[in-house]
Amino acid sequence: MNKRKAMIGWLVYAGAKLMAKEMLKSKAKSAVPGKKAGSRRPNFVAILAGAGAAVGALMFWRSRGSSNDYTPS
């Protein structure tokens, strides 16, 4: 491999990375989980799913942490 091919490869990589960042930024603006696209109204289903996941995680954490039945042998 020579320096010219390495430089071309680096330029292609840098350009692709820049294009990917721009595409992700444009998609991220329309994919805010708490809002509906084109509306100021919150996305009720996304908020409910997040709340359900949080409650489930807290219940699992509480059931795993309150176990006092352990007796060392």
C-alpha positions as a Markdown table, in Angstrom:
| # | Residue | x | y | z |
|---|---|---|---|---|
| 1 | Met | 0.0 | 0.0 | 0.0 |
| 2 | Asn | 1.3 | 3.4 | -0.9 |
| 3 | Lys | 0.7 | 6.9 | 0.6 |
| 4 | Arg | -1.5 | 7.9 | -2.3 |
| 5 | Lys | -4.0 | 5.0 | -1.8 |
| 6 | Ala | -3.9 | 5.6 | 2.0 |
| 7 | Met | -4.8 | 9.3 | 1.5 |
| 8 | Ile | -7.6 | 8.4 | -0.9 |
| 9 | Gly | -9.0 | 5.9 | 1.6 |
| 10 | Trp | -8.8 | 8.4 | 4.4 |
| 11 | Leu | -10.6 | 11.0 | 2.3 |
| 12 | Val | -13.4 | 8.5 | 1.4 |
| 13 | Tyr | -13.7 | 7.6 | 5.1 |
| 14 | Ala | -13.9 | 11.2 | 6.2 |
| 15 | Gly | -16.4 | 12.1 | 3.6 |
| 16 | Ala | -18.6 | 9.1 | 4.4 |
| 17 | Lys | -18.5 | 9.9 | 8.1 |
| 18 | Leu | -19.5 | 13.5 | 7.4 |
| 19 | Met | -22.4 | 12.4 | 5.2 |
| 20 | Ala | -23.5 | 9.8 | 7.8 |
| 21 | Lys | -23.5 | 12.5 | 10.6 |
| 22 | Glu | -25.6 | 14.8 | 8.5 |
| 23 | Met | -28.1 | 12.1 | 7.6 |
| 24 | Leu | -28.4 | 11.1 | 11.3 |
| 25 | Lys | -28.9 | 14.7 | 12.4 |
| 26 | Ser | -31.7 | 15.2 | 9.9 |
| 27 | Lys | -33.4 | 12.0 | 11.0 |
| 28 | Ala | -33.0 | 12.7 | 14.7 |
| 29 | Lys | -34.9 | 16.0 | 14.3 |
| 30 | Ser | -38.0 | 14.1 | 13.2 |
| 31 | Ala | -37.7 | 11.1 | 15.5 |
| 32 | Val | -38.1 | 12.8 | 18.9 |
| 33 | Pro | -39.9 | 10.0 | 21.0 |
| 34 | Gly | -42.1 | 12.4 | 23.0 |
| 35 | Lys | -43.6 | 14.3 | 20.0 |
| 36 | Lys | -45.6 | 13.4 | 16.9 |
| 37 | Ala | -44.2 | 14.5 | 13.6 |
| 38 | Gly | -45.6 | 17.8 | 12.5 |
| 39 | Ser | -47.5 | 18.3 | 15.7 |
| 40 | Arg | -46.9 | 19.9 | 19.1 |
| 41 | Arg | -49.0 | 17.2 | 20.8 |
| 42 | Pro | -47.0 | 14.6 | 22.7 |
| 43 | Asn | -46.9 | 11.0 | 21.5 |
| 44 | Phe | -49.0 | 9.3 | 24.2 |
| 45 | Val | -48.0 | 5.8 | 23.2 |
| 46 | Ala | -44.3 | 6.5 | 23.4 |
| 47 | Ile | -44.7 | 8.1 | 26.8 |
| 48 | Leu | -46.8 | 5.2 | 28.1 |
| 49 | Ala | -44.2 | 2.6 | 26.8 |
| 50 | Gly | -41.4 | 4.5 | 28.5 |
| 51 | Ala | -43.3 | 4.7 | 31.8 |
| 52 | Gly | -44.2 | 1.0 | 31.6 |
| 53 | Ala | -40.5 | 0.1 | 31.0 |
| 54 | Ala | -39.5 | 2.2 | 34.0 |
| 55 | Val | -42.1 | 0.6 | 36.3 |
| 56 | Gly | -41.0 | -2.9 | 35.1 |
| 57 | Ala | -37.4 | -2.1 | 35.8 |
| 58 | Leu | -38.1 | -0.8 | 39.2 |
| 59 | Met | -40.2 | -3.8 | 40.1 |
| 60 | Phe | -37.4 | -6.2 | 38.9 |
| 61 | Trp | -34.8 | -4.2 | 40.8 |
| 62 | Arg | -36.9 | -4.2 | 44.0 |
| 63 | Ser | -37.6 | -8.0 | 43.9 |
| 64 | Arg | -33.9 | -8.7 | 43.3 |
| 65 | Gly | -32.7 | -6.4 | 46.0 |
| 66 | Ser | -35.1 | -7.3 | 48.9 |
| 67 | Ser | -34.0 | -11.0 | 49.1 |
| 68 | Asn | -33.0 | -11.6 | 52.8 |
| 69 | Asp | -33.3 | -15.3 | 52.6 |
| 70 | Tyr | -29.6 | -15.9 | 52.0 |
| 71 | Thr | -28.0 | -17.9 | 54.7 |
| 72 | Pro | -24.2 | -18.5 | 54.5 |
| 73 | Ser | -23.1 | -22.2 | 54.9 |
